[in-house]
Amino acid sequence: MKVRLRTNKSALKRFKLKSNGQIKRRRANRNHILTKKSIDRKRRLRTPGALISAQDSRMIKRLLKVVS
């Protein structure tokens, strides 16, 4: 009986794979309790997703089942 490898769904929702192989993520602290955060801080959090370091990208690609 063959066992199918499944993608980690929580990782799939949090990370996006770019065409050049880098992984993009969304910044934290932007979901709720925004009234006490300064406008400058919220603007910085709004910037496009930060890139994942090379050390962490190997683990994330494994969760996403990307063959590398």
C-alpha positions in Angstrom: 0.0 0.0 0.0 1.4 3.3 -1.0 1.4 6.2 1.4 0.9 9.7 -0.2 3.1 12.5 1.2 0.9 15.4 2.1 1.7 19.1 2.1 1.6 20.8 5.5 -1.5 23.0 5.1 -0.5 25.5 7.8 2.8 26.1 6.0 1.0 26.4 2.7 -1.2 29.2 4.0 1.8 31.1 5.5 4.4 30.9 2.8 4.5 31.6 -0.9 7.2 30.2 -3.3 8.6 32.7 -5.7 9.7 31.7 -9.2 13.4 32.1 -8.4 13.1 29.6 -5.5 13.0 32.1 -2.6 10.2 31.9 -0.1 8.1 34.9 0.9 6.2 35.4 4.1 3.8 37.9 5.7 5.0 40.0 8.6 3.6 39.2 12.1 1.6 41.6 14.4 -0.7 42.9 11.7 -3.9 41.0 12.6 -5.5 42.6 15.6 -5.0 45.2 18.4 -4.0 47.7 15.8 -5.3 50.8 17.7 -2.3 51.0 20.1 0.3 50.5 17.3 1.7 53.6 15.7 0.9 54.5 12.1 4.6 54.2 11.2 4.8 50.7 12.7 1.7 49.6 10.8 3.1 51.0 7.6 6.3 49.0 8.1 4.3 45.9 8.7 2.4 46.5 5.5 5.5 46.2 3.3 5.7 43.1 1.0 6.6 39.9 2.7 10.1 39.4 4.0 12.2 36.7 2.4 13.1 33.6 4.4 16.8 32.9 5.2 18.6 30.1 3.4 18.8 28.1 6.5 15.1 28.1 7.2 14.1 27.8 3.5 15.2 24.1 3.4 12.9 23.2 6.2 9.9 25.2 4.8 10.4 23.6 1.3 10.2 20.2 3.0 6.9 21.2 4.6 5.6 22.4 1.2 6.9 19.1 -0.4 8.9 21.0 -3.0 11.5 18.7 -4.5 14.9 20.5 -4.5 
